[in-house]
C-alpha cells in the first residue's frame, strides 16, 4: 500500500517544509540521473531508500516525513530525504498505471480503478484525482492527539473570543486569518502533521485548531468564504467620528478652492486619532483625501477630482457602519485590524504575477504585482506618471514606454512584473504597496519559468467556482480592506474561447474555461496608449486560446458572472511557457499573427452609464467650488434625467440638492447645512453605483 502522505506532497509543499534550494538540488540530481535508489518496504508501513551514493534514508512506520532518518547525519529534512519522497512518488505513479489487471474478468467495474497497492479510496481520491477536502472533518480527538490538551483549551478560548478568517476548500485547503495576519495550509488530507503556517512553530497549536474549527462553521458544499465570529460589539469612538464629520461638512461647504488654511492640519490630527482608535481604513481614506487636497493646491497633474468624490463617499459609508455597529459586514473589515499596519519585510522571494495600469485624466499609475513565495501575501510596486501639459503640444507616452521605466537596479516595471525578486529587506504599507530598499545589494532580479502551480491560495484559485464562492461572502468593496491587491487573483484555466473585440464598448472579451468546467469572462478595455498590448492579446487568444493555462487579474462579480480584467496571461505550447502583459507591447504581434483592433471615435454608453458619469462630474465640480458657490440649474436637469430613467432613491437627493441650491438666491439667511448633507449622500450613492 502506498504511503498517502508522501504521495500528496508536492515540490512546493516540500519547499515549505524545508527550503526551495534543497528541493531544487534534489530535483536536479534525480532528473540528471546522477543517483539511483532501491526502495524496500518494512513491516508496519516503514520504508527504506538505499541510494547509489551510499546514503540510506529510513521512514519509520506511522511517522511523518519530519521523522525520517538520513544516514548523512544532517539534521532536519535533508535533500536526500526530499529526493526519496520524489523518487517514491515516481515509483508510485508507475505502480498506479500498471496496477490494472489485463484479464476482462478482473477489469474495472463502473469505471473505477481497482485499489490494489493503492491507499483506501477516500484518501487516494484526494492526492490522485486532486479532489477537494474539508479540514473541518478533522475531529477534536485528532487535535488532542496532535497537540497538548492545554494548548487546545487555550485555542478554544481564543476561538470563542471571535475570529475573522477567509477560508478556501480545495486540494490544499487554506485558512487566512485577517485579524492576526496568519495563514494556515493543510498540505496532506486529514493529516495534522503536515499542517503549516507562516508563524513560529510554537504557535501552531493555536492556529491549526482555530483553522479546523473555522472550517466547521463554513456551510457544507461552499468552496470558499469569509467567516466572522464576533461575539462582543466593538466600541464606536464617537468623539473622533464627530470631529471627522465636521471636517467633511466644511469640505463640502467650502470646496477645495475655498477651504480654510487650517483644514489640512486639523484633518491630519484626526487621522492620527483614527489610527489611535484602531480605525486603520478610515485613517487611510483621510490620508488619501488630504493628499488629494495637497495635489490640488500644487496644481499636480496626479490630482483626480472623481477620486475625491469616491473618498468622501466611502468615508461616509464607513463612518455610518462604525457608528451604528452594524454586523451586516464584519467590523474588523470596515475598521481594519492590528495586522493592517506598515510591516518590515525580511529576506524573501517575490514572484511577479502581472502589470496593471490605472489611467487617470492627466496621469497613469502602473503597478507591478508580486506574491511572496513563503507567506503568500501579494504586494504591488507602484509608480505614477504625470502626463505632459496639454499646452505643450507633447503627446502622452504610451503605456509600453512608461512600463520600461527603470525602478531598481536596471530593472523596469514590466520586467519586475514578470520576474522573480530576491529581497533582503523591504517595507509593506497597509494598502499593500511594497517599498523597495535603496541600498545596493539588498535585492536581485532573476527570470522566472511561470510554474504558477506553486502560487499560494487564496490568491491562487483552483477554479472559478472557488472564486465565485469567495466573492459571494464578501461585503461591498467600499466596506472591505483598501489594499491595492484585494481583488487580484490568479486562476488555472483549461482554455480561452470566443475571443473578440467589442467595437461598441471598445473592449476585448473572451470566455475562460477551467478544468472543472466553470467559466468566467475575460474583459480588457481598449486604451489608445495601450493599443499594441490589446492587439497582441487578441491575436494570442484567437491563435492559442487552447494553450492558455493561467490568467491573473482584477476580479469582480457582475451578477452571477465573474469578470477578470487581466494583468497577465500565461501560455504553454508544450515546450515552453511565457507570460503576456495585456497593457503593454510584448513584441509578439508578428509571432502570434495579432492585429490591432478597430477603433471608433467614442465608446457607446447606456443611458444609465451616462447618468452615473454626469452625476460624478457634477459632484466633482461641487467639491471643487463648494455648495455655497454652486448653482442648482444643472442639478435640476440631472434630477429630471433621473426621473425619465426611472430612478427613485437616487433622484430624491439630487432634486433636494437642486432645490436647496436654487433657494440660496431667494433666501435672506440661507444656511448650507441641508445642501451639504445632500451632497455627502450623493457622494455615497455615487461610490455605491461604481461598485
N, C-alpha and C positions, 0 to 999 in steps of 0.2 A: 504494500500500500504506500502510495506517495505521501510525503510529508506536505500537508496542505499549507502550512505556514511558509515553508521555503518556496513553494510554487507560487505563492501570492505576492512575494516581494519583487517589486520592480527595481531597475537600476537606480531610479530616483529615490525609492524607499531605502535602499542600501546606503545611498549617499546621505540620507537623513540620519541613519543610524551610525554612520562613520563620518566620512567626508568624501567630496566628489573626486579628489585626487586619487584616493585609494581605490575607488570604484573604477575610474578610468584606467589606472595601471593594471588592475585585474582583467578588465575587458581587453586591453591591448595584448596581454600575454596569451589569453585564450584565442583571440582572433588570429594572432600571428602563429599559433600552433607551437609556441615555444615549450609548452609543457603538456603532458597528458596525465590522466589520473585513472585509478581503479577505484570504483565505488563498491563498498561492502556493507551489507546490512548486518545489524547486530540485533540480538534478541530484545524485544520490547520496543522496537522502533528506532534504535540508535543507528547512526551512520558513521562510516569511516572513509575518508578520502585519502588515498595514498598517491602522492604526486611524484612524477618522474624526477623532479629536482630534489627529492629526498624529504620533502615536507609532508607531514601527516596531520590532517585535521579531523577531529572527532566531535560529533554532535551527539551528546548524551540523549537517551530516550526521554521524551516528555519535556525537554528543556528548549528554551528559545535560542535563537542564533547568538544572543549575548553570552550564553554559557558554553559556546563551542570552544574547544581547546586546540591551540595550534602548537605544533612541535617547535616552531621557530623561537618560542619563548617570549614573544612580544605580547604585551597585554592588550585587551580590548579586541575589537573585530578587525583582524588583520586583513591584508589584501589576499592572503591565502584562503581565509575563511570566505571572503567575498567571492573569489573565483570558484570556490567549492559550491557555493549556492548557485552561481551562474551555470556551472557545469551540470549540477543536479537538475536544473530547470531544462536544460537542453536534452538531457537523457530522459527526463520525464515526458517531455513533449514527443520524443521519439517513441517511447513506450505507449503513449496515448494513441498515436496514429497507427501503430501496429498491433494494438490490443484487440481489434475487431476480428472475430473468427471468420474463416473463409467459407465454411460449410453453411448451407442455407438453413439447416436445422437450428443452428445457434446464432442466426443473423439477428440484427437489431429488431426490436419489437416496438411498434408505434413510433418509429423514428428516433428512439432514444439510444444513446451509446451504452453498451454494457459497461459495468463498473469494475471489471477485473483489474487488479493492480492500480486502481484509482481510489481517491477518497470517497467517502459517502456522498450521495447525490447532492445533499444540501450544501455541503462545503465545496464540492467540485464546481457547482454552478457558479459560485462567486468568483473563483480565480481562473476557471477555464472559459466560461462564457461571458465573464465580466458582468454578472448580474448585480443589481442594486441590493444593498442590505442595510439593515437598520440597527445602529448601536443600542437603541432603546430595548432591544431584545436581550441584552446582557443583564443578568439578574443581580440583585444585591448580594446574593451569596458569592457570585463570581467576584464582585468588588471587594468583599471581605476576605476572599481567598487571596486576592492580589495585593491589597493594601491593609495596613493595620486598622483595627476596629476604631481606635481613637481618631485616626485620620479621616475615616469615612464619616464618623459622627461630626467632626468639625466641618467637613464638606457639606453635610446635610444642613447644618445651622446656617452656613453661608448661602446655600440654595434657598432656604426659607426667607432670607433677607431680601431676595429678589435678584434676578439676573436679566441682562439684555444680551441676547445671543442670536446670531444668524446661523441657521442650520442648513446643511446640504446632504441629502441622502444620495449615495452613489456607490461605485465600486470602491472608492476611498472616501468614506463619509468625513465631513468636516464640521466642526463647531467653532465659530469665530465669535468670541466674547467682545462686545463693543464697549462695555463699561470698564474693562481692565486690560484691554489690548493683549489678549492671549488667544491663540488658535490651537485647537486640539485636532489631530488627524488620527484616524483609525486605519492602519496600513493592512491588517490581516483580519478577515471576517471573524467576529466573535472571539478574538484573542487579545486580551488586555495587555499582554506582554509587549505587543507591538504598537500600543498607543503612544503617540509622540506629541509634544507641544513645544512652542517656542518660549519656554520658560526654564527656570532652573529645575534640574531633575528632582530636587527636594520638594518642588511644588506640584509634581504630577499627581500625588494622592489627593490634591484638592481639585485640580481642573478636570481630570479624567472622569471622576464620579459626577461632577457638575454637568459635563457634556452628555453622559449617559442618561441622566435624569431629564435633561432638557429635550433629548430626542424622544423620550417617552411622552412629552407634552405636545409634540408636533403631531397633528392629525395623521392617522394611518392613511397611507396612499399619497400623501403630499411629499413631493420630492425635495422641496426647499421652503424656507420660510423664516420670518423674523419672529422671535419669541420674546415677549416681555413679561416677566413675572415680578411685578412691582406691587408690594403689599401696602407700604406706607406712602402717604402723599408727601410730595416734596414741597417745602415751604416756598411761597411766592414772595420774592423781595420787592414789595410794593413801593418802597421809597425810591429805589433806583429806577424802577419802571416808570414811576410818575415823573421823575426828572427827565427821562428819555422822551416821554410823551410830550412834555412841554417843549423840548428842543425840536421835535418833529413838527409840532404845530407851528412854531416860529419859522421853521424851514419852509413849510407850505405857504405860510402867510407872506413872507418877505421874498422868497425865492433866492436862488444862488446869486442873482445880481444885486440884491438889496439886503442880504443877511448881515447882521451886526458883526463887527470885527472880533468880538469876544466869543462868538458862537462856536468856532472851531476848538478853542481851548476848553470851553465847557463840555463840548462833545467828547474831547479826549479824556477828561476826568470821569465822565460817565462810562466810557469804555473800560477804564481801569476798575471802576466799581463793579461793572458787569463781570469782569474776569474774577474779581474777588468773591463774587457770589456764585461762581461756577457756571455762569451763563456764557459758555465759550462761543457758541454760534451767533447769538445776538451781538456779542462783542466784536466778532469778526465782521459782521454786517456793518456795525458802526464804524469800524476802521476803514472799510471799503468806501462808505459814504463820505467820510472825512477826506479820503484820498481823492475821490471824485471832485470834491469842492476845491481842494488844492490845485488839481489839474486845471479846473475851470479858471481859477484866478491866474494861473500861469500861462493860459492860452495853450495848453498842452494838447497836441493832436490826439492823444490817447483818451481824452475826455469823451464819455459816451452818455448823451442825455437819456436814452432809453434805459440804460443801466441804472441811472438814478431813480427812475420810476420803479423798477423792479426791486431795488434795495429798500425803498420806503414801503412798498407793498409787502415784501417778505418780513421786514421788521415788524410791521403792524400785525401780520398773521402770527408770528412767534410770540409777540408780547401778549396778545389776546389768549393764546393757548396756554402760556405760562401763568397768566393772571387767574384764569378760571380753573387751572389744574386739570385740564382735560386728560382723559385716558384713552381717547379715540386713537391717539398716536402716542408712542412712548415718550414720556417727558425727557428721558435721557437723550433721545434723538433730537428733540426740539431744542434742548438747552446745550447739549454737549456733555462730555464725560471727562474725568481726570486724565484719560489717555489721549484726549484731543488737545495736545499741547506741543510746543516745539520739542523735537526729540533729536538727540545726538545719535548718529549712526556710526557704529563701529565697522570694522572690516567686513566686507560682504561682496557678493557678486550680483549685479543687476543685469537682467535680460531685457533688451529693447523689444517692445511689442508694437510700436507704431508711432506715426507722426500725425497729430491733429492740428487743425487751424481754425481759429475763430475770427472771421473777417469782421472788422468794425467799420464805422463810417469813414474814419480817417486814419485807421491803423489796422494792424493784423497781429494776433497773438498766436505764436507757434508753440506747440507742446510736444516734447519727446517723452513718451510714456515708457516706463520700465518697471519690471517686477523684481523684487528682492527674492533671489533663489532660495533663501533659507526661511524667511518669515512669511513669504507670500504676499506681503504688502505691496501696493502699487503706488508709484510716485511719478511726478512729472517735472521735467526740466523745461522752464518757460522763458521765452523772450518775446517782448512786444516791440514792434517796429512801426514807427510813425510814417505816414505817407507824406510825400512832398507837398509843399504848399501849392494849392491849385493855381495860384497866380504865377508860380514859377514856370509853368508850362511843362514840367517834368512829369512823365507818366509813372505811376507806382510800379515798383519792381514786382516781377512775377513771384509766385509762391516758391517756385523752384530756386530762384536766386536767393530768396530770404532763407530757405532751408539750408542753403550752402554756407550760411554764416558760421564761422568757427566759434564754438563756445568753450572748448577746453582742449589744450594741447594739440592743436591742429585738427580736431575732430568737429565736424559740422553737426547741426541739429539733426539733419536727415540721417547721417551715419550713426549718430548716437541712438536713434530710434530703431536701428536695425542691427545693433552690435551687442556685445557683452561688455559691461563696465565693471572693472575690478576696483573697488573703492576701499581706501584705508580709513577714511573718515568723511563725514558729511553731516548735514542737518536737514531734518524734515519739518516743515511748518504744519500747523493744524489743518490747513487746506490741502495738504498732500504735495506741496511743491518741494522738490529736492534742491537744496543749496549746495552746489559743488564746492569742494575746497580749492583754495588758490595756491596752496603750497606745492612746489614741484615734487613729483614722486608720490603724491597722495592718491593717484588713480592711474589706471591704464585702460585702454580700449582695444578689444580684440573682436574679430568677426565671429558670427555665430552660424550654426548649421540649421537653425529653425526646427530643432527637435522639440516642438512645443508640447509633446506628450508629457514633458516634465514640468510644465507650468502648474502652479498650485491653485486649487479652489479656495474660496468661492469665485475668485477672478476667472479661473478657467472652468468652464461649464462643460459637462459631458453631453448635454442635449438641450434643445430649445425648450422642452417641457420643464427641465430643471430651472432654466432662466425665467420662464413664464411664472412658475410657482413662486420664485423669489420676488418678482415684481408685484404679484398679486397681494403679497403680505406686507408690502412697504407702504408707508404713508406718502402723500404727495411730496414732490421734490422740495417745495418751499418749507417743509417741516422736517426734512431729512438732514443728515450731516452735509456740510458745504465743502466737501472735498472735491477737488478737480477730477478725481478718479472714481467718484461714487457710482456712476453708471457705466463704467468701462469694463468690458468683459471680452474674453477670448473663448470661442466655442469651436469644437471639432465639427466639420461638415463632411458630407459624402460627395456633394456636387453643388454647383451653381447652375441654375437653369433659367431660361427665358430672359436673358439679359437684353435690355433695350434702353433706348434713350427717349424719355418722355418730353417731347418738344413743347407741349403746352405748359408743363410745370418746370421745364428746364432742369431735369434731374435724371440720373441713371438709376434704373431699378433692375433687380434680379431676384429670383426665388432661390433661397438656400435650403438645402435638404440635409438633415443629419442622418446618422447611421440607424436611428430608431424610427425613421420615417417622419419626424417632425419637420415643420417648415417655418421659415421666417423670411421677411422681406428686407433685402439689402437696398439701401437708399443712399445715393451720393449726389448732393446738389452741384449744379454747374456754376462755376465762377470763372470769369474771364481770365483772372490771374492764375488759375489752375487748370486751364483748358487742356494742356498736354497730359496731365495726370488722368483726367476724365476719359480722354480718348484711349489711353493705354489700358486703363481698367476695363473699358467696354470691350476692346479688342481681346484682352486676355480672357474675360468671362465668356465671350462668344466662341473663341477658339479652343480654350482649355477649361471650360466650366466643369468638366468631369474630373479634372485634376486638382481642383481647389480642395484643400484639406483643413485649413483653419481660417477663420475670419475674426479679427479683433476690431472693436469699435464701440461707439456710444450706443447703448441700448435703451429703447423706450417702448412702452406698451401703448399701442394705438388700438383701442378697443380690445378685441380678442386676438390681435395680430402683434407679433413682435417686429419692430423695425430696428435694423442695425445700420448705423452710419459709420462706415468702415474707416479705420486709420491704418489698417494693414490687411493684406490678403496673402496667404501662404499657398504656393502652388507646388505640387510634386509630380514630376513627369516620369517617375520610376527610377531615374538615375540620379537626380539631384532635386534639392528644394531651393526655392528662392522666395523672397518677400517683395510685395508690391505695395507702395505707399500711394494711395489714390489722389492725394492733394498735390503731389509734385511729379515731375517727369522722372521716370525710372530708366529711360533710354531703351525701352522695349518695344516702341511702336513699330519699328521696322520688322523686328523679330516676330511679333505677335500678329502683324497684319492689321493693327488697330488704326482707326481713322478718327479724325476729330468730329464730334457730333455737330449736328446742325444747331444753329443758334438763331433765335428770333429777338426782336428788339426788346420785348418785355415778357416777363413770366405772367401767365394768366393767374388771377386770384379770384376766389369765390367772393360773393358779397359779404359773407361773414368774416373772411380773412381781411378784406378791405376795411370793414368796420373796426376790427381789432387793431389794424395798423394805424388807422386815423385816430383812434382813441389814444394809442400810445404816443403819437405825435403831439396831440393836444395836451396830454399830461406832461410831456417833456417841456413844451413851451411854458406851461403854467408853473412848473417847478423852477424854471429859469427866471421868470418875472415875478412870481408870487401872485396869490389871489387878489391882492389889493390893486394890482396893476393889470389885471386880466379883464377881458371883455366877454360877455355872455352870449354874443351873437353866434359864434361858431359852435358853442356848446349846445345852443338851441337847435341848430341844424343837425348836429350829431344825435341829439335825442330823437328828432323826427325820423332820421335814417334808422335808428334802432327800432322804433315802433313799426316802421314798414317791414323790417326783417323779422318781427315777432318777438323781440326781446322784451322781457317784463322786469325782472330783478335788476338787470344791468342798466336799463334805461332810466329807472327811478332816480338814482343818484346823479345821473347825467342831467336830467331835467331839473332836479332840485338845485344843482350847482349852477345851471344856466339862470334859473330864476333868482338865485341869491346874488349872482354877479350883476344881473340886469337891474336889480333893485338898488345897487350901490349908488347910481347916479341920482335916484329919486328919494333916497333916504338920508335925512339930516345927520343922524347918529348911527350910521351903518357900522356894524361890527362883523369882522371876518370869521367869527367862530364857526358858524354853520357851513360856510363855504370851505373852510379848512377841513372840517370833518368829512364833507362830501368828497373833497379831493383825495384825502387819505383812503377813503373807502374805494374810490375808483382805482387808486394805485394798487390796492389789494386785489381787486377784481381783475385788473389788467395782468397782474402776476399770475393769477389763477388760470386765466384763459390761455396763457402761453405754456401751460403745463404739457 
